[in-house]
Amino acid sequence: MKVSKEQMAENRERILDAAAQLFREKGFDGIGVADLMKSAGLTHGGFYGHFASKDELMAQASARALQRLQSAWAALAREAAAQGQEPLAAIEAAYLSPRHRDAPGQGCLLAALGSDTARQGPAVRRAVTEGVRAQLDGLAGLVPGRTKAAKRQRALADYASLVGAMVLARAVDDPALSDEILHAAAAALRLPAVPSAR
């Protein structure tokens, strides 16, 4: 049975969405093509009609996850500004939330796969580099600072603090310590107290 161009495009979107979530949940090596395709509701044989390799899928799924996070941050910033709140604080508070910590498949690619990304090939690393640059540019537009260089430095420091705190909060098996890490990062960024969820 021949598949229409529209159906092919829809299937490709389903694969990318499933991959972006599953890679963040299980790691790049934690799920194979067959299980990924099954999760997307498609057969394993159809994979190569969409992607030349798993590496290509990993790069495109990484780009998608980073683009979606950037879009979510932009929406949070707009919503906060419309409500008279500080956009940067809204983004950072959402990032450091127990909800984000407890749902890696829906959250930041770097917090879920940062160290794994460093071991991947050039296509994945390029996609992540471009996504990080875009997110830093977005953050630099929100952080205080007198010069462009000062804003960039603050954006880099804040981003590194967010990702590092989330990695640590997810890594430990002590719920109280995990909450403490989120609280400490929020305090360092001068945010309101992060609620505990565990």
Residue pairs with C-beta under 8 A, 6 or more apart in sequence:
3 11
8 49
8 50
11 40
11 42
11 46
11 50
12 50
14 40
14 41
14 42
15 36
15 37
15 40
15 42
15 47
15 50
15 51
15 57
16 57
16 60
16 61
16 64
17 40
17 64
18 36
18 39
18 40
19 36
19 40
19 57
19 58
19 60
19 61
20 61
20 62
20 64
20 65
20 68
20 109
21 105
21 106
22 30
22 31
22 35
22 36
22 39
22 105
23 30
23 31
23 58
23 61
23 62
23 65
23 112
23 113
24 65
24 104
24 105
24 106
24 107
24 109
24 112
24 113
25 104
25 105
25 112
27 113
27 116
28 58
28 113
28 116
28 117
28 120
28 124
29 116
33 44
33 47
33 54
33 57
34 44
36 47
36 57
37 43
37 44
37 46
37 47
38 44
47 57
50 57
51 57
51 60
55 120
55 121
55 123
55 124
56 123
58 120
58 123
58 124
59 123
59 124
59 126
59 127
60 127
62 109
62 113
62 117
62 124
62 127
62 128
62 131
63 127
63 130
63 131
65 109
65 131
66 109
66 127
66 128
66 130
66 131
66 132
66 134
66 135
67 131
67 134
69 107
69 108
69 109
69 131
69 135
70 131
70 134
70 135
70 138
73 91
73 135
73 138
73 139
74 138
76 87
76 90
76 91
76 94
77 87
77 88
77 90
77 91
77 138
77 142
78 87
79 90
80 86
80 87
80 89
80 90
80 91
81 87
87 142
88 139
88 142
88 143
88 158
89 191
89 192
91 139
91 142
92 158
92 162
92 186
92 189
92 191
93 186
93 191
93 192
93 194
94 100
95 108
95 162
95 166
96 162
96 165
96 166
96 182
96 185
96 186
96 189
96 191
96 194
97 182
97 194
97 195
98 179
98 182
98 194
98 195
98 196
98 197
98 198
99 197
100 106
100 107
100 108
100 111
100 166
101 107
101 166
101 169
101 170
101 178
101 182
101 197
102 197
104 111
104 112
104 170
105 112
107 166
108 162
108 163
108 166
109 117
109 128
109 131
110 117
110 128
110 132
110 163
111 162
111 163
111 166
111 167
111 170
112 170
114 163
114 167
115 167
117 124
117 125
117 128
118 125
132 159
135 159
136 152
136 155
136 156
136 159
139 155
139 158
139 159
140 148
140 151
140 152
140 154
140 155
141 151
142 155
143 151
143 154
143 155
143 158
144 151
144 154
145 151
145 153
145 154
158 189
161 185
161 188
161 189
162 185
162 189
164 185
165 181
165 182
165 184
165 185
168 181
169 178
169 179
169 181
169 182
170 178
172 178
172 181
175 198
176 198
178 198
179 194
179 196
179 197
179 198
182 194
183 193
183 194
186 192
186 193
186 194
